[in-house]
């Protein structure tokens, strides 16, 4: 079968063998951010309104056609921001009805101020929310959001979701040269958010910016003392057998050695 909406399973240092689900699946990425490190390239047109890009029925059909492969998580991610898909909650519920694996969502947190988005995400077993900045200025420098997206709304949304959510909440932080000096400030915010896990990352797929060294990331990790922290360099992702290399590279790119 030619898989259009699912990809992997990819070897994830955070989630093990992760089967990706892309509810966007457009030629160009669909996102509310234009992160300087994004492996998918520039955001040509910002999206902030939710709509249905791929039907839940089509996604379910592909998952039902999966060959027998080892999967640790079924992860909603892909070519853009998954919460922009209006049927995210419906798709999570549909997947849970036919598969036993836990469901994860990777989100940039830009729409967490919305109740409907928080309700959809609450259906997942694990939600990883992005926090690469500590202020509006750094958000614009690193994530380059759509005009209506504000740092204060993102932070309020994350904190509100933390109070409401009963699953595992992870804080995913991408460190590059331009935000490494504010690691201490981000750590202070992380302490207030009280996520179950802090995921410290740096670009290891082809990216417009260079990754930080192992030593630099180790030094940054010290600011998060007392928190449950994992880092890109702490774990080595296990090899997985892809259902479609083309579909996977389209959404993930190739990992740098």
N, C-alpha and C positions, 0 to 999 in steps of 0.2 A: 504493500500500500504506500502511496505517495503522501506522506504526512505533511500537512500544511500549517497546522495550528499547535502541534506539540513537537517537542525536540528533546534531544539528550538520549538517555540520562547523562547529565554532565557530572564530572567529578568535582564536587564542591567542598572546599575546606571547611565550610560552615554547616552544610546539610548532608554531607555524604554523597550518595548516588541520587541526584536530583533530576526528576523528570519535569521539564519545563512546559508550561501552558501559556500560550500567547493569545490573549483575548483581543489583541489589536491587529496583529498580522497584516499591516499595511506595507506598501513599498517603501514609504518614508516613515521614520519613527514618529510616534504620536506621544508628545510629552509637554508638560508644563514647565520644564526646565531645559536649559541648554548647557549642561555641565561642561566645564573646560576639559575634563578628562574622559568624556563619553566615547566608548569604543564604536558607537553607532554613527558617529559624525555629528554635524551641526543639526540643530532643530530648525528646519526651514520654515515651519509655521507652528506657532504655539497652539496648544489645545488646553482649554480649561473647562469645557462643557462635557458632561458625560453623555455618551450615546452607545448604541450597540454596533460594534464593528464586525464581530463574528458571532453567529448564533450558538447558543448553548448546545443545541441539538448536534451541530457539526463537531463541536469539541468532544462531546460524549461519544459520538460515533468513532472518532479516532482513538480515543482511550480504550474503547471496547475492542478495537482491532490491534491493540498492542501485542507484540510478541512477548514471550516469557523473558523478562529482564529483571534484574535486581533493582529495586527502587526503595530508597529510604524516605524521601519526601516527594510529593507532587507540588511543584512550585509555580505560582502565577507570577510571571515576570515578562520577559520578551522585549519587543522593539518599542519601548516607551514606558509610560506610567500606567500600570494595570488598573488603578482605581478610576481611570477615565472610561473604562468599560462599564456601562450601566448595568450589565447583567453579571457583574462579578460575583455578587452574593448568590445568585441563582446557579451560576456555574460551580461555585464551591460546593453547594448543597448537592448538585447533581453528581459531581465527582465522588463525594463522600458516600453516596448511595451505591456506587458500583466498585469502589476500591477501598481497601483497608488501610492504606498508607496515610500518615498525617499530611495535612495540607498547609503549605506556607505561602505567604505573599510578601514580595519585596516591593516596598513603596517609598517614594520620595517625600511622603507626608504632606505634600502641598495641599491636599484636599481634606485633610483630617479635621478641619474646622466644620465640615459638613456632617450632619447627623446620619444621613443615609450612607455615606462612605464608612463611617465608624461602625455602623450596623453590619454592613457587608463584611468588613474586615474581622469583626468579632466572630464570624463563622469559621475562621481559619484556626488551626492549632498553633501556628507560629506566625507572627507578623514582625518583619524587620523594617524599621522606619529609619530613613536617612536623616543624619544631622551632621553636615560638614561645616557648619558655621556657628558663630556665637552672637552674630549681630546682622542687621540689615545690610550693612556695608560688605561684610564677608559673604553673605548669601549672594549678593549681586556679583561679587568678584569670582566666586567658585561655581555657583549653580546657575547664575544668569537666568532667573525665573521670568515667567510671563509677568507683565506689568501689574496685574491685580494680585499677584501672590506676594504676601508680606511675611517677614520673619516672625513677627509677633503672633500672627495667626497660626503659623506652623507650630510654634512652640506651645501655644495654648491648646492646639489640636492634639499634639502628642501627649501633653499632660492629662487632658480630658480622657483620651483613649486609654491611657494607663489606668485611670480610676475605674473605667467601665469594663475593661477587658480581663477575661479570666484565663486566657491562654498564655503562651510564652511570648513575651515581648523582647525583641532584640533591638539594640540601637546600632545601626551600621554607619560607620564613620570612614570616609575616604580621605586620607591625608596625602597631600601633595606639597610641593615647595611653597605654594602661596598661602597655605593655611596651617602649616606645621607650627608656626610660632604662636598660634592661639589655641594650641592643644590643651593648655591648662584651663582656659576659659570654657572650652567645650566639655572638659571633664567636670567642671563645676555644675554645668547644666545637666550632665548625665547623672550626677549624684542626686540632683533634685527630681529627675524623672523616675529614677529607681527602676530601670529596665532589668529584666532577668539576666540579660547578657549584653556585653559590649563587644562589638565586632570591629576591630581596627584593621583597616585595609589600605592598600595603595595599588595603583594600576598595574596589573600583571598581564593584561591583554593589550594588543596594539592600541595606543592612545596618543592624543596630541601632546600629552605631558609625560615626563619620565617618572618612574616609580621611585619612592624613597628607599634607602638602603635598609637592610635588616637591623643594623645598629641604630639608625635614626628611629625606626618604628619601635624598637625595644625601649629607647629613651622616652618616647611619647607614652608608651604603655605605663610607665611609672606614675604618670599623673592620675591614672585611673585606679590607684591603690585602694584596696578594700572592695572593689567591684569584681564581678565575674567577667573577666576579660579573655577573649581569644583573639589571636592575631594571624594574619595571612602567613607569616613566617613560622608560626608555632606548629602548624599542621601541614602535612603533605596530602593533597587530595588523592584518593585511590582511583585507579583506572576503571573506566566503565565502557560498556559496549553500546555504541550509539545506534538508535533506530534509523537515523538519517543524518549523515555528516553534513550535507548541504543545508538542511533545515537548522541544524545546530550552529554552524558557523555564521549563518545569516543573522542570528540573534546574539551570539556570544563572541564571535571572532576567535582567533587562535591565541592560546595562552603563551606568554613569553617564558622562556626557560631562565 
